[in-house]
Amino acid sequence: MLEITSASNAKIKYVRSLTQKKAREENGEYTVEGIKSVRDAVNSDRDITAIYVSFSFFDKEHFDYPENITLCRVSDNIFEKMCDTKAPQGILAVIRISDDCDFDITDGAYIYCDTVQDPGNLGTIIRTADAAGFNGVLLSEGCADLYNPKTVRSSMGSFFNTQVWRNVNYEKIAELKSGGFNIIGGTLSDQSIDYREASYKKPLIIVVGNEASGIRDEVLKICTHVKIPILGKAESLNAGVAAAILMYERVRHE
């Protein structure tokens, strides 16, 4: 076990740098914070390179630290500076970014995030896809960073339970459409039908669009357009909420 009490320690600076996308991409690593997220990471097949804990966490909390992973104890004031959260729980893990697995799907239900920008929305969608029994989440090019700390936190552990494919372009979605996939997109258009009237037969892809501009026109062309009624004065629904409604409508149709 290593003990670190200096803020100028290279390991501390490195972990802090991983809150930035550029550093994550250059080093191929990201961080997760909190007891539940770190425990979920340990119980998954993720490649954890180190676990950092504050002095007070190590002294007060019980956690089963894997023997094959480097453990570093850090003074409390320094640990706080390493974290992205305002009130850290006292434990974080550094994890290797996994190589994207081969994209080869032939059946099941998936959700496609078409340039969803907010990492909190992305994490919520991943969490809901896990809860609703979806087979995976597809991310278009230009989506929020999957390894953003806010994405990981918002997924509440589902980050480690759900298959996610990055950089899935329009051509791949169109190919799946030609292969028999049912594609449903949430949008307000002249062709939109009430989301409860649509067919949710599998194989299925539900598409949720960008928070400001919605689903791209090229993707809309291959979608069945559905709308979620707005009964009050709100202009629209949050992307994560809209995705959840559509995913659970698929569950209702089971």
N, C-alpha and C positions, 0 to 999 in steps of 0.2 A: 504494500500500500504506500502510495506517495502522499506527502503532506505539503501543502502549498500555502504560504502566508504572504507572498509578495504579489502585488498587482502587476508587476513588470515581468512576471514569469511568462515564458514563451507559450506555455500550454494555455494559460488564461487568455492571452491575446488571441491565440488561435481559435479557441472556442467562441470567444466574443465575435470574431470575424465571421463565423458561420451564421450569424443572424442576417448576413447580406447575401443576396442571390449570387453575386459574382464570385464570392469566396466559396460558396457551396459548389458552384459549377467547376471552379478551378481545382478544388481539392476532392471533389467527389464524396463529400460527407455533409451530414446535416445533424441537427440536434433535436431532441425531444425533452420536454420538461414535465415534471410532476410524477407522483408515485404511480398512478394508474398507467400513464403512457409508457413510463420506463418499464414497469412490470409487463405490460402487453408486448413491448418490444423484446424483452428477455424471453418471453414465452413463445415468440414467433421465430421465424427462421432468419431474422435480420442479422446482419454482420455488425455487431456492436464492438467498437474499438476501445471505448473507455466509458466509465461512469464516474461522475463528479458528485460529491455530496458536501454539504456544509457541515461544519463541526457540530452544530446543534442538532441537525438531522441525524447524523451518525450516532450521537449520544442518546437520542430520545426515541427514534423510530426503528422498528424492526423491518429489515428488508433482506431478502435472501440474495446476497451478491454472488454471481457466478464466479467460480474460482479462476476461470480462464480469461477473465476480462480485467483489464487494468482499472484499479480503483484509486481515486484521488480524493483526499479530504482537503477541503478548502475553507479558510476562515470565512465567517458569515458575511462580512462586509464586502469581501472580494467576490464571493459567490453571487451576490445580488447584482454585481456589475457584469457578470457573465451572461445573465439571463435576459430574455426578451419580455418576460412578464414583469408587472410592477410588484407583485407579491409572490415571489417564487416559493415553492414548497421545500426546496433544499436538496433536490436531486435532479440531475439531468444525464442524458446519455448521448454520446457521439456515435453516429451510425453511418456505415457506408451506403451510398446511393446504389441501389440495385440496377443492374442493366435491364433495360426494357425487354420484357419477354416477347416472344413471337406473337404477333397479332393474328390469331386464327380462331374465329368463332363461327359456329354453324347453327347454334340453337340457344334458347334461353331468353332472358330479358336483361336489357342494358339501358343505361342512361348516357346520353351524349351531351357533354358540356361544350357548347359552341361559343368560344371566346368569352366564357365567364371570367370576369376580371377580379372579383373580390375573393381573397383567400378564405375568408370566413364563410362565404356562400359555398365555395368549393368543398371545404371541410364538412359543412352541414349536408351537402348532397352525398358525399361519400358515406357519412354516418347513416343517412336515411336509406341509401341503397342497401347497406348492410342490414338494417332493421327490416326492410321490406323484402328481403330475400332475393335481391337482384344478383345477377351473375357477375356484374362488373360495371366499371365506370370508364367511359371513353372521353378523352380530353382532346379537343381540337388544338391545332397550332394557335398560339396566342392566348391560351388560357392562363389563369393565375398559376404561379409556381406550386407544384405539388408539394415541394419540400419547404415551403414557407412555414415558419413556426406557427403562424395563425391558422394555416390549413390543417396542420397536424393537431393542434389543440382543439379546433372546432370539430374534428372528426371523432373526438372522445374515444380513441382506441380502435375505432373501425378502420382507421388508416392501416392497421396491421392485419385486418381480417378480410379486406376487400381488394380484389384484383383491379388495378388501374392501369390503363394503357395511355401513354402520352402521344402527342403529335399524330393523332388520327385525322387525316385530311378528308376533304369532301369526296374525293375520288373513291376512297375506301368505303365511305357510307353509301355512295351511289352503287358501288359493286355489291354491297350487302343487300341493298334494295332490289337489285336485279336478281339476286340469288334467293329472293323470297322473304326477306325481312319486312315486317310491318313497321313503318316509320311514322311516329306521331310527334308533331311539333306544336308547342303551346304558343299561339299568336292570335292577335286580333286582326282579322282580315275578312273580306267579303265571303270567303269560302269557309270560314271557321264554323264548326259545329260545337255544340255543348260537349265538354269533355266527357260527360257521362254517357253520351250517345255513341262514342267511338268504339271501334273494335280493338281490344287489347290482346288479340291472339298472338301467340309466340310462333316463331322467333320475333322478338320485338325490340325496337330501340325508341326510347322517348328522348326527345331533343329539348333542351332548355337553352335559351339564348343569352346574349350579352345583356347586362343590367340596363344599359342605356339604349341600345339599338336593336335588341332582340336577336332573333335567328337570322343569319345571313340569307340573302335572296336565293343563292344557288342551293342552299340546303332546304329552304322552304319549298322549292319546286318539287322535291321528292317526298315531302311530308303530307300526311293527312293533317289538316289544320284544326286544332281544337282550342277552345277558349274557356277560361274559368270565369264565371259571372262576377262582375264587380257590382255589388248591391248598394254600396255607400258612395262616398265622394272621393275615395282613393283613386288615383290614376292607374295604379298597377299593383301587382303583388311582388314581394321580394323573390328573387330568383330561386333561393333555397326553399321557400315556402311553396312556390308554384311547382317546383320539381317534386316535393313531397306529396302534394295533392295528386299529381298525375301518377306517381309511383304506387301510391296506395289505392288509386282507382284500379290499377292493374291487379292488385291483390284482391280487390272486391270482385273482380271478374273471374277469379280462379274457380 
